Amino acid sequence: MAHKIGSGESVQLSLPGRISHQIAGAGAGANNVCIRLVEIAPENKDNEPRKPHYHPDVEECIYVLDGEGCTYADTGNYRMFAGDTLIMPPNEKHVTRNTGVVTLKLLCFFPVGKVTILGE
């Protein structure tokens, strides 16, 4: 059966250094996929930089909706702009930082309903 998720039905997650809304995932209409809208504010000297994290045994697909940033990963640094997509392999440590002046908005997709984040 199809399941519609309304615009105000996402769940805000408590993750450091960003606003993360889980749109779909385990317990939110999907068992085998997770979609999150992530917003990262421009960095300033008062903010402590986020630490890298990784997702054991699952890929992450990061699509940039708006803004610009850089994903720092074990395999290199990836500058990101609106319309870009980055596929992060399982177990690779990474962190995305806002390098622009407006809020960086990302859609993050995972092929599982419940996402594990380690290392933060």
N, C-alpha and C positions, 0 to 999 in steps of 0.2 A: 504494500500500500504506500502511495506517495505521502510525503509529510512536508507541509509548508511551514517554514520558519519565518515569522514576521520580523520586520525591521527592529522592533524593540525587544525581541526575545533572546538576544545573545546573552551570554554569561560573562561578566567581567572577571578575569583571572587576576590573582595577586602574584604578579611576576615583577622582579626588580627592574627599574629603569625604563619601563615602557607600559603603555596601556594595551592590554590584550583582551579582545572580545572573542570568545569561542562562539562562532556562529552555528556550527554543526559538529557533532562528535558524539562519543558515548554518553548517553543520558540526554542528548539534545537532538534527537531525530536521526542519528546515523550510528551504525555499529562498525563500519569498515572504512570510514574516512573522517578526517578532522579538518575543519577550515577555521582559520583565525584571522581577524582583522587586527593588525598590530600598528600602533602609533608610537613613534619615537620622536621626542622633542629635540630641537637643536641643542647641542652640547654647550655647556658654559662652565666656567671655572668652579662654580659652586657644586656641580654634580659630580659624584664619584663615578668613574667609568664602570660600565657593566663588565662582568667577567665572562669569558667564553664558556659555552656549554656544548653539549652534544646530545643526540638522540640515539640510544642504543638500538641497533638493528632495524632502523627505519629511515628512509629518505625524507627530506623536506624540500618542497618546492616553494621558493620565495618569489612572488611577483610584486613589482613596485607599481603602486597606484599613483603616487604623487611624491614629489620631493627628490632628494638625492642623498646617497649614503655610500658606505663602504662596508662590505662584509669581510672581516679578517678571519681567515681560516688556516688550518694546518697546511693546506696546499697553495696558499697565496692570498693576496688581497684583491677583492673584486669590487671595482667602482660600479655603483648601481644608479640608474636614472629611471624615471617614469617609463613604463613599458618593457623594462628589462625583466628577465627571469633567471634565477639561479637555482640549480639543482644541487643540494648539499647531500653527499652520500652518508650512509649510516656511520655513526661513531666518529665523524670528523668534528673536532672542536671548532666552533665558530662564534662570532658575535657581530651583529650589524650595528653600526653607529651612524647617526645623522651627521652628514658633512655639509649640510645646507643651512638655509635660514628659515625654512618653513618646516612644519611637522612632516616627517617621513612616514608615509602610509604604505603598509605592506599587506598582501594577502598571503598567508602561509598555509600550504596544503600538506597533509600527511596521509599516507594510505592505511591508516589505522584509526579506530575510534577513540582510543585513549593514548595520549602522547606522554612519554617519559622524558623529562629534562634532567640531565645530570651535569654537575660541574659548576653551577652558578652559586 
